[in-house]
């Protein structure tokens, strides 16, 4: 073999016949040929990489790189045997010895199965031989304490699992089924997927194992579970060989699901899967990042059955590719026994279009190519070592651990610009393609790249996908839905159902005063004190401000009524002034009547202070103004009532009450009664004066601008004092109602006070039940109603007589009815 470092290959690929290690071909009847063609191209990629390196004088100058190839048939025992033979250097196993002393063994590439890599790596660590796998993805192999000499050119399943979880979550699927093959690859990978899904808040509807020890792979039970579940998306962590039984059962039970493929089958070319094309359309998977190898296609076409090196495997490949048979040999494949076509060797390989010749999207092949270049770069770094004191290893005679040191530090770029290096765990940068299974125009299945998952990309660019390029199994472009419960729209929050996963929930409207401005909110947000949700409870809007304004229809009506009503006492006052010399005006105490009419006019006008924006001055004066003018008004009526009684009693023989009938007595009474109200109001303003406030408690949807009375007790005391004066007037007038007709004003006073008290007694419950501006409107209405009661009851009859029955407004008429009333 000569003096050169050797890269050994372990995998399910043909070995070179000159090594005396013959391939195992028993599996060809079990696995489709097209898959073998794809894997055979990986061996050719290794040959191409070695030839490329040896042909480049700038790489490992004066050193020739060689290789050995062993076919393990993906059998664990064969992988182990092949590894030990490579280490020993002969076609037999001699543990702890390297018999081929003239050849430096640099590293071993393979095996492809994670379980096999774990075992082989455990053995090779004893010798510190680097083991570089092109396909083993188990996260266990990232443990450098257990596997210090293991490297790989494909990412760990830890990254793939996260990528699969991110994929389903990015597409809005939160209710997902999981299927996994019952080996290290499937169980470890699916556990990581489930962890990522759970941590993201999504849910696993079911998780089932594909039992490889059973011929049907437990398909009837698995598909039954899939059919019973509402999950429309199923993540499958398995190998392509395990899928046909599952797909057959899905067809049998007439169900379709969106399948999410792990890297082990996301780009498979197994011929048997073409039978299920209709069910596999729309499948999305994560695949190893594809690459291109310039010149590989031409190199692949150079093989020919006449070649001595690897002739045995080339003839098998030739028979499978051209569906022919070499007559001079026994049928190599055992596959075309009924064929009459003879392989001539003149067939044109360049005209063939199959997996072997397709170099447009190389994945596993590119991984093998990368592994060879990684070893070469480590050898070159070892050769160019420049440590002082002669501590550098000899390229012609180095120990495995010395190359291992350089392999850990490898960092270089391939011709297509891709950077190659290993992290501290021996893993390469995690870069995946996201592929979608679509039918090609000729009816075949094609794997269309629709996105990428690059853990080395800048934040925000790690996960990219073109959803519009995806074709689903329904033939639509719109992303299907797979949820346990439909999304809660804004304005609702998700309430979990008891005993069910968090993805199964019911949508509950947000409570009063709270909003949810996003879909699928877990909680509602309380609006600020001055804002209130809209009708959909999706946004907070400023609360309407409410007060009784002049622009408000109700405020306009009340203001107009107050202004017009205030003119009525003024008109009556003019009548009284005009007819002040008439007996009926004199009989009703002209001076008190004028004061009463002025007070009543102000009673109507004081209601205007209650309308408009509650300013501090308005709040301070409106109740006090109301209390004072009504106190003067009721005091006048009380004085008139008592004066009537005194006048009648003074006419009795021997009465000493004549002096109490003087008009000045009535003025003193009005002054004293009004003074008490004035003192009460001043005390109120001094201790707890009213002030404007924003009320958000009465009606949470509104901000009611109102006057806080400061002291409710003072307010009700003021109102109660008015009630006391009115009650006294009512009682006295009621007792004097049967006096002679000349003094029949007592009857009108009785009715006026009865009406006055009725209005304000009714106001108490009405004001308690009213809210906001209607509370103010109720008080204005009470003011107007009670004022009108006094006007009508006290002056309507007198004005009627004065204006329309002047004959009754004479002294003679009054004498007929009784003795006159002193002026």
Phi, psi and omega in degrees: 000341178092181183260094176202153176293150186240134171256123182259152184239129172239128179173184181271059181228157181292145177266163178286128188297334183289348178278353180082005180255108187271147184285157174265123184244009184295336183280352184295332177286342182265327182250148181293150183295322187298328178294320178297323180298320179294322181284330178295330179293336178294319178297320179294328177295325178293315177300319180295318181296318179295316179296321180296318181292315180294334180272358180255111183292345180276354179244124179048056180301138180066013177233131178255131181264129178244179180208159172235148179229131178235136177264120180261351183057023184056032176255131186302315182298323180289323176298317181293316180296317180297320180297316181292325178294321179297316181294320181290318178103356178235183180274014175226160186265122174231091184304146175070011179229143172246099188280329181276080186288341183272000181235128177270116178275116184274313185193172177235133177255121182119184351286181183268338183267136184298317181299318179292321180296325179297315182291312182297320180294326177297326180282314183293337179296335178294331181258353184065027176282130176293135175240119182244114179265143180262001187208345181287125188238007183300134178297337180299330184286353177277356179280103184290339177289323180273327185229071186291338183251016183263136174225165175207155180253014172236151183290159176290152177298342177301318178286321180298317181297318177295321178296319178296318179296316178297325181296309182293325180288323179297327180275004174083016180268122181241001181232101196230139172264151182234134173232139181214142175290148187274055172226184183301317182301308184290314186291316179293318182295316184289329176295320178294320177300314182296320178299316180294320180294315180296318182293335179274358178093000175273178187226151177261118181287321178201160177218117184232156180256140171271111186275107184288341181282350180254138181301324181272004178057024182064027185298317181303315179293317182299311183292328176298318178294318179300319183291325181284339182273151176273358179291129181262355183237133181230122175271125183244114178256090185202180176263157184298330182292340182271356187275321185309314178300323180293315181293323178298318180291326177296320176295319181297318181269004174057057174228151175231145177219158172277119183262134177250119190261138169282172185295339183291337180223008184293335179233028182297150179241023180302129183297326184294336181286344178297334178298332185253026184305318183298327181272341182266347176299136182094351177299138177241138181215165173256127183234156175303143182302133182277157179209174179237146178238102181302133177087353184292321183301316179295323180293320181297328182281357182276346182290148182207148181301342181281349181293141179281317183289116179072025185300322183301312183285329178295320180294322176298313180301319182296315180297319180290322183289316186256007178050051180225188184210136176279121185287328185286348177240163170293157180300116185291325189266338186065022189246336184239044185296334181265002182279144178253358182282134182256137175283123181263340184089352180263004179298146184265107181292333181293339181273356184275137174240101177212189183296326181295319185270350181279110181245021183284324181225080181278131180239283179297320178301317179294327178294320176295314179302318179294321181297318179297318180291329177294317177296318180298318180295322178294319177296322180292319177296322178295317181295325183268015181301139182227036178291147178287173179057026173061033181273001181284143177288160180267125181301335181270348182205080182242159178270151182304320182294335178290318176291325179301323179300315182285329180294326178295332184259009182299135174202116182202173179241139175278176184297331180276006176092356181285134180271136182242128174197167178242139176278188184296343179263003181081015181260147177277175173301136182277104179229126181232156169259144172260119186243150178237131180279119181227153177279132177279166180304330181273008177092356178277174180262134177232149181256104186265126178287124181240001180179185180212159177225103188237106181290344180268357182285161177298157178304138182092346180241009181295316183242117177229140179207139176260093186297327182293341181273353183276135172250125183268169183291345176276354181086356181268165178263346182282139183293125177295167183249135174220090181224154175284321177228143179296151183301144175275124180290166174304143184100352179233158175233154185275119176252121184295145174276137184297128177079007180240161178301162184295339179283348177259111188213173173238149183268121183246131179299147178296145177296169180300131178087004181234157181228163169226109186265009179229158175288142178059048177284140178274335178219166176255153183255131179283134179288152173302162186300331183261015180228161183215145181297151171286180185297330179275353181059042180249336179220156176266128180243151178303136179292139173298142177265129184239131169199163182280102184256166178290335179283338179292136180306318179296317179296321179297317180296313182294320179296317179296317179298320180295314182296316181293318181297326181295342179281338182296308177300327178296317178296318179296322179298320177297321178298315182295321179296320181292324184247033184292340180272355182283153184301321185291329177287318178296322182295338183254025175059087186305314185295314179294324180295318178296316178298321179296318181294320176297318179298319180295323177297317176292330176300316177296317184287332182295340178293338179294335180293338182278348183260144181107173182297128182294092174280159180304320180293319178300312181298325183291326191254339193293316179288325179293317178299313178302314182296321183288312183295323178288328177296318178296318182297308182291327178297321177299317180294320179297317180298317178299320182295312181294324180295323177300314181296314180299320181297319179292316181291331181290341181279351180283146180300137177075011181281140178259014185267007182300324183291338181278354178272001177295136181301333182295331178299319180294324179294321179296319180297317179297318181295315183295314182296320179290325180297320179298319177294321180298316179298319179298318181292319179296319178298318179300312181293331182281322186271309184213081185284150177295155180206155179285147179213161176256111184264116177244007182269321184296309176231101185303336182282348185235158167254108182269116175274115184218169177264121172279125186290358178078296178230103177302328180297316179297320179299312182289332174294318178298313179294324178294325178296318175300319178296324179295312178300317181293323180294316179299315179299317180298314182296313181296316180294323179296319180290333183263010186292338184261014175293165180306158187302336180296335182247027184289005174299337179299326178295316181293324177296321179300312180294320181296317180290325177296317178294316180301311180295322180297319180298313186282333173292323177289332181296327186299304178292328181294320180291329179290322183278336181284156181228149173063227184293339181287336174296315178295319180298323179296319180293320177297318179298319179296321178298312182294316182295314181293324178294316177297324178301317180291317180299311184294310186291327185272329191233349182297312182295319182294316179296323178299315180294316182297317187271323189245345178230058183302335179297335179275348181264062180220157181293321179300318181295322180290323181294323179302327185269348179153185179287144184288164180266132178297149180283000000 
